Amino acid sequence: MIRSAVLRIGKRSLSSKTTVITTPIFYVNAKPHIGHYYSMTLADVYNRWLKLSGESTFFTTGTDEHGLKVQTAASIAGLDPKTFCDGLSQKFRDLASVGNIQHDRFIRTTDPDHLEAVQFFWKTLEEKGHIYKGKHSGWYSVSDECFYSETEIEEVDGKMVAKETGAAVVYETEENYFFRLREHQQRLVQFLEANPTFFAGELGHQRP
């Protein structure tokens, strides 16, 4: 499933020996900064090293153009979300060009082939019963894009904020789709035990 979706986006044939390298897909709620270029450079250096070693690679970077944070930033700028994203995504593309980042594909989450791949993933998960609807409640931060537990927040000047970032949080209950991870837990554990080098670093080897 994953492989066919990658091929849909990549528009090229990837052999089983091809190493796929990706940066984060950068959020377009603001202009790019040195941290974005740092991430691009790390991936670019690794890509070049593998190529010099004779390996086949596919290197992608790009922009993430969905979410409340983007919508809010576009509203503040007085632009519709698509126009806002078009302008900022181009700045990230320009950064890669000026920095001589030799990627194979700069992808936007609004690209037609990306939309097609996402729909393919979703339809497959839905048809196989791997996702279900449920409700989730908690302290949510729009800027951090995550929920925090009671132990991770505190009151400052009459407002609830995340201890780690200082970002404002509000208590929300929302309906979401959930993945039935527990049904796959044993297979995942068996796979990781049989393939101890599948993930690099200590975190990849910790059992739940």
C-alpha positions in Angstrom: 0.0 0.0 0.0 2.7 2.5 1.0 4.9 1.7 -2.0 2.1 2.2 -4.6 1.2 5.5 -3.0 4.9 6.7 -3.1 5.0 5.8 -6.8 1.9 7.8 -7.4 3.6 10.9 -5.9 7.1 10.2 -7.2 6.2 9.7 -10.8 9.1 7.4 -11.2 10.0 3.8 -10.7 11.6 3.1 -7.3 13.6 -0.2 -7.0 13.5 -2.1 -3.7 17.1 -0.9 -3.1 16.1 2.8 -3.4 16.6 4.9 -0.2 13.8 7.5 0.2 15.1 10.6 2.0 12.7 13.3 3.3 12.9 16.5 5.3 9.9 17.5 7.4 7.2 19.0 5.1 7.4 22.5 6.4 4.4 24.4 7.7 3.5 27.5 5.8 2.1 29.7 8.6 5.2 31.9 8.3 8.3 32.6 6.1 11.2 30.0 6.2 14.1 30.6 8.6 17.5 29.1 9.2 16.1 26.1 11.0 14.3 25.0 7.8 17.5 25.4 5.8 19.3 23.4 8.4 16.9 20.5 8.0 17.2 20.7 4.2 21.0 20.7 4.4 21.1 17.6 6.6 18.9 15.6 4.2 20.9 17.0 1.2 24.2 16.0 2.6 23.0 12.5 3.4 21.5 12.2 -0.1 24.8 13.2 -1.7 26.8 10.8 0.4 24.6 7.9 -0.6 24.8 8.8 -4.2 28.6 9.1 -4.0 28.5 5.6 -2.5 26.7 4.4 -5.6 23.3 4.0 -4.0 19.9 4.8 -5.6 18.0 7.6 -3.7 14.8 9.6 -3.9 15.0 12.9 -2.0 11.9 14.9 -1.3 11.1 18.1 0.6 8.1 20.4 0.5 5.4 22.2 2.4 2.4 21.3 4.6 -0.6 23.5 3.7 -3.4 22.4 6.0 -4.6 23.1 9.5 -6.1 25.7 11.7 -2.7 27.5 12.1 -2.4 28.1 8.4 -6.0 29.3 8.2 -5.5 31.7 11.1 -2.2 33.1 9.6 -4.0 33.5 6.2 -6.8 35.4 7.9 -4.4 37.7 9.7 -2.7 38.4 6.4 -6.0 39.2 4.7 -5.7 36.4 2.1 -7.6 33.3 1.2 -5.7 30.2 2.4 -4.7 29.0 -1.1 -3.2 32.3 -2.1 -1.5 32.6 1.2 0.0 29.1 0.8 1.0 29.7 -2.8 3.2 32.6 -1.7 4.9 31.0 1.2 5.4 27.6 -0.5 7.3 29.4 -3.2 9.6 31.0 -0.6 10.5 27.5 0.7 11.1 26.4 -2.9 13.3 29.5 -3.5 15.2 28.7 -0.3 16.0 25.2 -1.6 17.1 26.6 -4.9 19.3 29.3 -3.5 20.8 26.8 -1.1 21.6 24.3 -3.8 19.4 21.6 -2.2 19.4 18.9 -4.9 16.0 17.3 -4.2 14.2 15.0 -6.6 10.8 16.4 -5.8 9.4 19.5 -4.0 5.9 18.4 -3.0 3.0 20.5 -1.7 0.2 18.8 0.2 -2.1 20.7 -2.2 -0.6 19.0 -5.2 -3.1 16.9 -7.2 -1.0 13.7 -7.0 -0.6 14.2 -3.2 -4.3 14.5 -2.8 -4.8 11.4 -4.8 -2.3 9.4 -2.7 -3.9 10.6 0.6 -7.4 9.6 -0.7 -5.9 6.2 -1.7 -4.5 5.7 1.8 -7.7 6.8 3.5 -9.9 4.6 1.3 -7.7 1.5 1.9 -7.7 2.1 5.7 -11.5 2.6 5.7 -12.2 -0.5 3.6 -10.1 -2.7 5.8 -11.7 -1.4 9.0 -8.4 0.0 10.4 -10.0 3.4 11.4 -13.0 4.3 13.4 -14.7 7.5 14.7 -14.4 8.5 18.4 -14.2 11.5 20.7 -11.1 13.0 22.3 -11.0 15.6 25.1 -8.1 17.5 26.5 -6.1 20.7 26.7 -5.3 21.7 23.1 -2.8 24.3 21.8 -3.4 25.7 18.3 0.2 26.9 18.0 1.7 23.6 19.2 -0.9 21.5 17.3 -1.2 19.0 20.1 -3.1 18.0 23.2 -1.5 18.3 26.7 -2.3 16.3 29.8 -3.3 17.9 33.1 0.3 17.5 34.4 1.7 19.3 31.4 -0.2 22.6 31.8 -0.3 25.4 34.4 -2.2 28.6 35.1 -0.3 31.8 34.3 -1.9 35.2 34.8 -5.4 33.6 34.7 -4.8 31.7 31.5 -3.9 28.0 31.0 -0.7 27.4 29.2 1.6 24.5 28.3 4.5 24.3 30.8 7.1 23.4 28.1 6.3 26.0 25.5 4.1 28.6 27.3 1.5 28.3 24.5 -2.1 29.0 25.4 -4.3 26.0 25.7 -8.1 25.5 25.8 -10.1 22.5 26.9 -11.7 20.9 23.8 -13.7 17.9 22.9 -13.6 16.9 19.3 -14.7 14.0 17.1 -11.8 12.4 15.3 -10.8 9.3 13.4 -8.7 6.8 15.3 -6.4 4.0 14.1 -6.9 0.6 15.6 -3.2 0.3 16.7 -3.8 -2.3 19.4 -5.0 -4.8 16.9 -1.5 -4.6 15.2 0.6 -4.4 18.4 1.7 -8.0 18.6 2.7 -8.1 14.9 4.6 -4.9 15.3 6.5 -6.2 18.3 7.3 -9.4 16.5 8.6 -7.5 13.5 10.8 -5.1 15.6 12.2 -8.1 17.5 13.0 -9.9 14.2 14.4 -6.7 12.7 16.4 -4.9 15.4 18.0 -2.5 13.0 14.8 -1.3 11.4 14.9 1.9 13.5 18.1 3.7 14.4 18.6 4.8 18.0 17.5 3.6 21.4 13.9 4.8 21.1 13.3 2.5 18.2 14.1 -0.5 20.4 11.9 0.3 23.4 8.9 -1.9 23.8 5.5 -0.4 24.7 
